[in-house]
Amino acid sequence: MQMKTGVEQSVYAMLLLTFLPDRAVLPGEFISQQLGASPTYFQKLLRKLVQADLLYSVPGVKGGFRLRRPADEIQIFDVYQAIEGKQTLYASSGVFEDLMGIQEQEIGLLSNLMTEAEDAWQSTLKRESIGSIRQAIDASCPPEHLERLHALITDRMMTL
């Protein structure tokens, strides 16, 4: 399995939004430029995040996006599901049934292992939030880099 870049871009877009003061938004075009994403593709990601109730969209010339909930309440798994969907990572293709003449799920060999692995993976993504990643950034990035990013965002944000 390889996660699409849209999940990574979405997490970092949401991290940019954690730098906003209350009642401010960032234009989607600005966010996509900062992430090096295609504006057309990135608008699709933003729509998915809005539909998943992770972002709030403000239309108009002075519009943009902001977090719908506090960053600590948005799990990385929420972002993953918004972008990738709710499908499971493993689905039996019937090879075991063709080979052995019975459904693999009746014995639970590979399907049980894959379910356990997916549960562990999801648990890890649910443990971390946009807020916890922001805290890690604040603790580990040089202050001058954070100040530069904050100034860039302040310059481009729109206040409601």
KEDO-607681 format. One record per residue (C-alpha): x, y, z; residue number from 0; residue in three letters. Coordinates in steps of 0.5 Angstrom, whole numbers, m for minus. Example, Ala and Ser with C-alpha at 12.3 -4.5 7.8 and 13.67 -1.06 7.14 Angstrom:
<atoms>
px,py,pz,k,r
25,m9,16,0,ALA
27,m2,14,1,SER
</atoms>
This chain:
<atoms>
px,py,pz,k,r
0,0,0,0,MET
2,7,m2,1,GLN
m1,13,1,2,MET
m3,18,m4,3,LYS
1,25,m3,4,THR
m6,28,m2,5,GLY
m6,26,5,6,VAL
1,29,6,7,GLU
m1,35,3,8,GLN
m8,35,7,9,SER
m4,34,13,10,VAL
0,40,12,11,TYR
m5,45,9,12,ALA
m9,44,16,13,MET
m2,45,20,14,LEU
m2,52,16,15,LEU
m9,53,18,16,LEU
m7,52,26,17,THR
m2,59,25,18,PHE
m9,63,24,19,LEU
m12,67,29,20,PRO
m19,67,30,21,ASP
m24,69,25,22,ARG
m19,69,20,23,ALA
m18,64,13,24,VAL
m13,63,8,25,LEU
m14,63,1,26,PRO
m14,56,m2,27,GLY
m9,58,m8,28,GLU
m4,61,m3,29,PHE
m4,54,1,30,ILE
m3,50,m6,31,SER
2,55,m8,32,GLN
6,54,m1,33,GLN
5,46,m2,34,LEU
7,46,m9,35,GLY
1,43,m11,36,ALA
m3,43,m17,37,SER
m9,49,m15,38,PRO
m14,44,m19,39,THR
m12,38,m16,40,TYR
m11,42,m9,41,PHE
m18,45,m9,42,GLN
m21,37,m10,43,LYS
m17,36,m3,44,LEU
m20,42,0,45,LEU
m27,40,m2,46,ARG
m26,33,1,47,LYS
m24,36,8,48,LEU
m30,41,8,49,VAL
m35,35,6,50,GLN
m31,31,12,51,ALA
m33,37,17,52,ASP
m25,38,18,53,LEU
m25,45,15,54,LEU
m30,51,14,55,TYR
m30,54,7,56,SER
m32,62,7,57,VAL
m34,64,m1,58,PRO
m32,70,m4,59,GLY
m26,75,m6,60,VAL
m24,75,2,61,LYS
m26,68,3,62,GLY
m21,62,4,63,GLY
m21,56,9,64,PHE
m20,55,17,65,ARG
m20,49,21,66,LEU
m27,47,23,67,ARG
m25,44,30,68,ARG
m19,45,35,69,PRO
m13,42,32,70,ALA
m13,37,38,71,ASP
m19,34,36,72,GLU
m17,33,29,73,ILE
m14,26,28,74,GLN
m9,24,23,75,ILE
m14,18,21,76,PHE
m20,23,20,77,ASP
m15,27,15,78,VAL
m13,20,12,79,TYR
m21,18,11,80,GLN
m23,24,8,81,ALA
m18,24,3,82,ILE
m17,16,2,83,GLU
m24,14,4,84,GLY
m27,9,9,85,LYS
m25,2,5,86,GLN
m21,m3,8,87,THR
m14,m4,6,88,LEU
m14,m12,4,89,TYR
m20,m15,1,90,ALA
m19,m23,m1,91,SER
m19,m24,m8,92,SER
m21,m31,m8,93,GLY
m14,m35,m9,94,VAL
m15,m39,m2,95,PHE
m22,m41,m4,96,GLU
m19,m43,m11,97,ASP
m13,m47,m8,98,LEU
m17,m50,m2,99,MET
m24,m50,m4,100,GLY
m26,m46,2,101,ILE
m27,m39,4,102,GLN
m21,m36,7,103,GLU
m25,m32,12,104,GLN
m28,m39,15,105,GLU
m21,m41,17,106,ILE
m19,m34,18,107,GLY
m11,m34,16,108,LEU
m9,m28,12,109,LEU
m16,m24,13,110,SER
m15,m24,21,111,ASN
m8,m22,20,112,LEU
m9,m16,15,113,MET
m15,m14,20,114,THR
m10,m14,26,115,GLU
m5,m10,22,116,ALA
m10,m5,19,117,GLU
m13,m4,27,118,ASP
m6,m3,29,119,ALA
m4,2,23,120,TRP
m11,6,25,121,GLN
m10,6,32,122,SER
m3,10,31,123,THR
m6,15,26,124,LEU
m12,16,31,125,LYS
m7,17,37,126,ARG
m4,23,33,127,GLU
m8,30,32,128,SER
m6,36,28,129,ILE
m5,39,34,130,GLY
0,34,37,131,SER
4,35,30,132,ILE
4,43,31,133,ARG
6,42,38,134,GLN
12,38,35,135,ALA
13,43,30,136,ILE
14,48,35,137,ASP
18,44,39,138,ALA
23,42,34,139,SER
23,47,28,140,CYS
28,53,29,141,PRO
24,60,31,142,PRO
27,64,25,143,GLU
23,59,21,144,HIS
17,59,25,145,LEU
17,66,25,146,GLU
18,67,17,147,ARG
12,62,16,148,LEU
8,66,21,149,HIS
9,72,17,150,ALA
8,69,11,151,LEU
1,67,13,152,ILE
m1,73,17,153,THR
1,77,10,154,ASP
m4,73,6,155,ARG
m10,71,11,156,MET
m16,74,10,157,MET
m20,77,17,158,THR
m28,75,17,159,LEU
</atoms>
